[in-house]
């Protein structure tokens, strides 16, 4: 008896958030075990919250059905985690886990084999992934893209060109754009550690509603997941999609062949749809590369974010951090106040701490800083005496407060030097034409340069400005020590 | 056997450590206070006057305490200079200063710095905003064949700035500091990220038809005035929204509330994240007689404010640059609530008196219940 229910037809609908992935899927354990025990418990409590319980209903033992009770009873015998009868029972079970010490393993097993044995929904999976990003802001490589309004140059309207994002309108726009091409599941969430709204898009190739059994593994495939982060009120977005040259190459490939179903071109489809979904009539946006790719979201936020440091990196970070001068109400001459104190004071002003008078607010932080590492302080003192005063001054002038007070670590810096080497240029004519490519990688490249200059290996005064992080880019083309932009070169 | 004494020593050490840290904190606070007091004393007017008088009369009486005054005078001098600087910053709000670009490869190392100080609602000054301008001699136009014999003037570029993205400095620069388009190509190498391909095209067009693209003169004071105006307006809007929230009353969510005790108390309010507040803490509006459960700016620019009532109505209004409630939309379950919209935009239209208008409306609408049909309807909803 073939049931008509199982007729599958291609649709343009998005993947429903309550599509369940069977909890026996092995990759689920891997996904869940990325999180810490506390994070898992937090998520479970969120799912069991009164407002969310309909969306994340746990498996409950049915009480009133007499016929199936025996079956259930048999089944329960094999299960390590018997099903609870009420939601409060489930909650109590996890609260017990919360108070007890133990590994995360038992929590994961309880979720997958116990209360969500009927399957974990796509939405739950998305929440797990977002929570992971929240806990590990450097787990992905992010590329910053700029939203540019098309044709705004001609109009002389001096208002900020930041598109207003209304979440559901944007998502329906995105769905409208990409639904004929890919089927996707969307999840929009806010990070708690950083001021970012993250959109997680999971794309599939099939236009059919997925029958969960056979494609369960593909539903947890991380290469089909795209993250787009929206910082507050600034014309930039960050994507986890690989850098633009590769994408454009893929673009040329897909123009030749109409069907491209690899995950990269699916990602490109989503990326292309984002500016269109943000556009309004008479207000069209396009994405422009900003040559910044970094692992750390903090770096992206400081160089392409809503704050003050977008166009004031390197030597000019003293202005961004307001480390140069105090507020006009500060009676102390600014030369007598250390930059650290300026920064601390201005931040405490900003935070508006209750009772934050000038005399008290800044001090508690400083003490904790001082008490926290007294040996380092003394070591630093010794080292400071070793460094010549001149070098320290040059360091301060070139790097400002970047790398010391504020941290925006770039993990990779690609440089292309178009100059000829000065020494060899006379002997070899060829050397003038060969550009040199340099790649620096590490946890904090600019901080590393600063360290080198501090140790006297690099002369801080003669460093070109791209080495001090002034440009705020991770890919730079240099001629005569100056950055060449695409428009100029 | 040996654990209990070691524990007690540890405890002792801990207690001592905490004591030391509190004493250090106190010391630091006192140090800080002393410095503030010393400098304010030094810059105080009576002392400055005394010093001036002493300086004038010092040749006549060189014997009496000459050493102390000599020690003090550089400090006095420095603090009086600083006080003057501060007075300028407070009075004019926009000050200029020279700055030297430390980059060895920069073509113009002398930068013109502009500092903008803005006073916030609570009497404190925000972090100063800076714009650093570069003055560059544009290269002689290559295609300047007809009548372009005179030497091109130096043009100003925004080199670096700390203006947040809320104020679109790029557009303002294009409007107020237009450059000769012919020089754009030469300048593209100068590390100017803003320049796009469209500008390039425009430059080409300008080279082809120079009479069509007459370059307006650069207007630096206009530029700075407009930037400052937009910054001030932004801060005023933010302060306005904060003021409304404060008047309604804001509760911060405790960190542990998400865990064990989180259930069951959701009905008394909507936890939301305040965009304008530092940090990502969730806040909630205190239960009030107006029935507003949420009020907050929708984005960092604080142009649009979203209001939510406890009966499910959602409103959104726009704050104009002059602090008026410009437009308002209120949607309920049964469509738009035009009366509430009129209340939001009515009266004198000021943002600051919004809550008074709402309160007045609520007190007007409730007792008679027959002013108009719509009024009674909303009253029953509330």
Interface residues (C-beta under 8 A of the other chain):
Chain A: X41 X42 X45 X46 X49 X50 X51 X91 X95 X98 X148 X152 X153 X156 X157 X158 X159 X160 X161 X162 X164 X190 X191 X192 X193 X194 X195 X232 X233 X234 X235 X236 X288 X290 X305 X306 X307 X308 X309 X310 X311 X312 X315 X316 X319 X320 X322 X325 X327 X328 X329 X330 X331 X332 X333 X334 X335 X336 X346 X349 X350 X351 X352 X358 X359 X360 X362 X363 X364 X366 X367 X368 X370 X371 X397 X398 X461 X462 X463 X464 X465 X468 X470 X471 X479 X480 X481 X482 X483 X484 X485 X486 X487 X488 X489
Chain B: X17 X20 X21 X24 X25 X28 X29 X32 X33 X35 X36 X39 X40 X43 X78 X79 X81 X82 X83 X86 X89 X90 X101 X102 X103 X104 X105 X106 X115 X117 X122 X124 X125 X126 X127 X128 X129 X130 X132 X158 X160 X161 X162 X163 X164 X165 X166 X167 X168 X171 X172 X174 X175 X185 X187 X188 X189 X190 X191 X192 X193 X195 X196 X197 X198 X199 X200 X202 X226 X230 X258 X259 X260 X262 X263 X264 X266 X273 X275 X278 X279 X280 X298 X299 X300 X301 X304
